[in-house]
Amino acid sequence: MNKSKVLFILKRKGDYDTTRDSHVGMSTGLYNSASFMSDMLNEGGIESKVSVVIDNNSIDREVTNYKPTHVIIEALWVVPSKFLVLTKLHPQVKWIIRLHSEIPFLANEGSAMDWIGDYIHFENVYVSPNSPRAEKDLEDYIKNQTGWSTREVKKKIIYLPNYYPQDYKSKQLDKTKDYIDVSCFGAIRPMKNHLIQAMAAVKFANAIGKKLRFHINHGRVEQRGDSVYKNLVSYFSHISDSGHMLVRHNWCPREEFLEICKTIDIGMQVSFSETFNIVAADLTSQGVPVVSSKELPWINKIFAANPTKTTSIYWKLLLSYWFSKFNFTTNQYLLKRYTNKTRKIWLKYFNHERK
């Protein structure tokens, strides 16, 4: 019986900060996610590590050096044709392409359906969505494409959800300040829905008689999110006389980001599409109440707003303001329950793979 040995591989982005040896410029959420998974597997007795490579051509070296039984490619960046080479060089390795998005989000990735449709035809190459909805959608896609049986399709589509470390803190919301810090962190993309959340936050701040400081991440505008960012900046520019302001934060290592999270009064993630949302988990872990959409699978739905209605978001902000402790404590409980199930799914899969 051979033990499973798992290697997570991510692609380095062009603005990777080599001077700090950090993953600021890489898809930070992806790096954190892979690190959480790898640490969880190691704690569960399955050897694992995370590697960051420059491009497709660096994969062989990492696999040759580490000699894993499984390689998990985080997100869609390896061209399918590369597996013509990799599967021959490493015939015993199982390759898992792990997806972090629902279909509406993948629709903005121009090559998603093409590449997924190609991946599954390579021996020992599998596709792994991190949500049950995406799993079902992709199973239907592959079945229609190939005519395979349900059993054959399920062997190729592997559900492996996100994990989050169990380290939670408590925080008291300071209602004596004359301003309110509300965040909408994450890469600026159309599906993240920044602008309407900003409008709802301004309405909320006015209602409680405070000036709004609306916090966002600056530096990563993706999937044609340039217009979103431009409108967000223009919106706050035109209402600057009201005292409400936009606060921009550069991308930083997770430890620094958690320190920023501690300064936030209420976090917002009222997105159009999500499968997990590490930003919301980071805020929740620091005792910050979070308002989201129902897309987040682990969130307390009492605090989930309609992403298309400013009024709905506004009322959920008010509810979270007045019942902040109830918000983050229930979210922490639900997140812990979700990730405990995740741990069982991952360990069951890789322990089974040993046999």
Helices and strands as residue ranges (DSSP letters): E 5-11, H 28-43, E 47-53, G 56-58, H 59-66, E 70-74, H 82-89, E 94-98, H 103-106, H 112-119, E 125-128, H 132-146, H 150-156, E 179-183, G 190-192, H 194-207, E 211-218, H 226-238, G 240-242, E 245-250, H 254-262, E 266-269, H 278-285, E 290-292, G 301-303, H 310-322, H 324-352
